[in-house]
Amino acid sequence: MAAGEEKLREPFLKNEKRYYENCPGCKVDQLKDTKSGLPITELFSIWIIVLCTALPISSLFPFLYFMIKDFQIAKREEDIGSYAGYVGSSFMFGRALTSVFWGLVADRYGRKPVIIMGTASVVIFNTLFGLSVNFWMAVLTRFLLGSLNGLLGPIKAYACEIFREEHQALGLSTVSTAWGIGLIIGPALGGFLAQPAEKYPNLFSSESLFGKFPYFLPCLCISLFAFGVTIAAFWLPETLHRHNDDDDSCDVSYDALESASAEVKEEEGREATPKKSLLKNWPLMSSIIVYCVFSLHDMAYSEIFSLWANSPKKLGGLNYSTQMVGEVLAITGFSLLVFQLSLYPFLERILGPIMVARIAGVLTIPLLTSYPYIAMLSGFGLAFLLNCASVVKNLLSVSIITGLFILQNRAVDQDQRGAANGIAMTGMSLFKAAGPAGGGALFSWAQKRLDASFLPGMMPKKTLIISLMLAKL
């Protein structure tokens, strides 16, 4: 390379930036360059937006068993799990159909419009779900809620763009933390607030609105929270870059440098490299595949846990009320918040997101195997071990999800993050749609075969019989 060409390339090595006056993304970048402290305001904004989205997803699980029973669509008690699975799957099926679309909208028009649309959909359709009078209304409102709420992909891209590089892991950890807490606090709200006329007769009359619609109160509380978040979202800064190449107004002029750079490139005869297809981006696609498989497991677990806890003991359940399930999930949610804000960033810096996810995946296997044996206990022993298992399970889950979020968003450039997260949401939603439907059907099948000679129920019953015989001896 000639000395003149080497001189022309020196400015590029300094990594100097050009800020466009009317570009919202450039304004955010300028602000990041001037702020070096912990971005508390941005963290809180992302936290409440994701929490607002996550709350309605699983808030129905503690009372879904009783809701399906009230609809009188199940002919036998053992069939309730199957119908509950269809209601749980309808949200994820709707989101699977539109996630790529919302990702493309976020890349073209900005993250902020998609965020506002997503929170507004919670206000409308979560409220209507609480007023459902039959099975099909419940399915339809959940489907529309999933179809129009496409902000989870764009909010992950937003979390990468609003923070400096050293805080991006914390930003994505905030997304997964709020998501995990929403999936825990949502069921807790559903457990405490469902059927208020029966639980709190001094406050709610059986003839009131909440007596006629026993599952409306938790949905209304979540919708009111989402309404406040929707209003606040109008003040969010947009992070998508919108550059007008004909606009000469900028903070620093590099016209000479750009023309010289163009001459150098022309002399060398080099062309711009086209962007790599997302489907051929193996780091991205491999993390999406793992994310989808784990999402299937995690969603099935969320539904089956509540159905199993609500089921009578004669069907292998714990015979817990919605309030008791809510207490377990509330304890889990608090521990999750403490873990993600204190311990996870430390582990991620030492081990890296991949190793943390691997360790968490391995530890999940023996933990889940212990649940049938926990069910054999009673009293304080049952409550203590059940809470411990629920806490550890969700800590492991959120560690895996956070690591995969980090990998997905580091694998692509900014102008492809919306689409990349849209692909991830589509795959994840399809697998999560199969989770409740498959999990509910499997749960019903298991309850019908408790006395079968070969699966399920065979090993726990034999273990219980052996334990009783040993106790007599």
Secondary structure, DSSP 8 states (H G I E B T S, - for coil): --HHHHHHHHHHHTT----BTT-HHHHHHHHHHH--S--HHHHHHHHHHHHHHHHHHHTTHHHHHHHHHHHT--SSGGGHHHHHHHHHHHHHHHHHHHHHHHHHHHHHH-HHHHHHHHHHHIIIIIHHHHT--SHHHHHHHHHHHHHH---HHHHHHHHHHHS-GGGHHHHHHHHHHHHHHHHHHHHHHHHHHSSHHHH-TTTS-TTSHHHHSTTHHHHHHHHHHHHHHHHHHTT---------TT---BSS--HHHHHHHHHHHHHHT--------GGG-HHHHHHHHHHHHHHHHHHHHHHHHHHHHHS-GGGTS----HHHHHHHHHHHHHHHHHIIIIIHHHHHHHH-HHHHHHHHHHHHHHHHHTHHHHTT--HHHHHHHHHHHHHHHHHHHHHHHHHHHHHHHHSS-HHHHHHHHHHHHHHHHHHHHHHHHHHHHHHHHHHHTTT-SSSSSHHHHHHHHHHHHHHH-
